[in-house]
């Protein structure tokens, strides 16, 4: 499979945006020095890092001093979530999280202490009132709620959470950052550049000014007290350039992708013995998920790959743990024969036509 | 009631067996699926929902392997 046009796994990683590529190449030659030093070459690197921070802050409508660049979305999740937990005044180590959070959030919460899972409905959405009541009743010290689900696209009602002042909210925004505006009220939030067309190896940690946050890990003497290690200045700048471009284009991109996904959902719903998963409207624009009865997930992914389409799956046979997707399980959705399709900025309507035509063939081949 | 031995089968084989044998019992009777595959716990109830049968619940076979009970409704 060589044609990028048939890469339909953007939710795993978006191809590098041209704006990021250009910036990355220019910055590689200029942004190598230690931004803490006081000489001109170092000041140049520092200026680039500050510039990246300012651009990301503007795109996200937050303050520049709330932004930290870390090594991945996962690291941003770890530092964001556990930094809030570390700063909690209560000694209890108990975090409430939705049952459909990304594995990074689940693992971080389990590592920290006890996890209280907040249930979801058949679309994968929490009830804001019930979820909050449960978190309070269980005396959790932090609540974690994603903006949107990375597997089934359903948006969460983050802004409907009427949080008490002493209960901080961590928001995993990795699936939506750049595509949708951020929710309004939270204490810390995480994003991942390669999900919006920036390079891999850049996570964005946002900690609200005034929020109680304390590093859960060993500290360091770098530019930014929330991070450790030598800053990847060129990658941060490239991530910022991609985010700026993506935010500028997103109204049109989202409209196009929402319609493309609508068509893929319809094609999937028309397959015999299939179910389309996730909210049809209140969802990420670029992602569709469906499951087909009596089909092995790995087999359908392979059958589509042979036809030139790269897609993901949440079925047990396609995962490293051989456990089915905890997201699908929490929703009560069928976990086998699962396919996740996600379109990118270069996916055309003709690509979608070809995919919709190939899908019944691939399924028939696997079922025969 | 009939019991389907789906031990050591991986998904979707237990569900395929269930679909193949649901018609072996009269309407109102139960098919039990004995399966150690992790996905069966979620996929048996999901299959029941999609195919309009009743998911009765989970117990265990004599050797401790999970057993999922399905009542044929049509």
Interface residues (C-beta under 8 A of the other chain):
Chain A: X273 X275 X291 X293 X294 X295 X296 X297 X315 X316 X317 X322 X323 X324 X328 X329 X332 X333 X334 X335 X336 X337
Chain B: X10 X11 X12 X15 X16 X19 X37 X38 X39 X41 X42 X43 X45 X46 X47 X49 X50
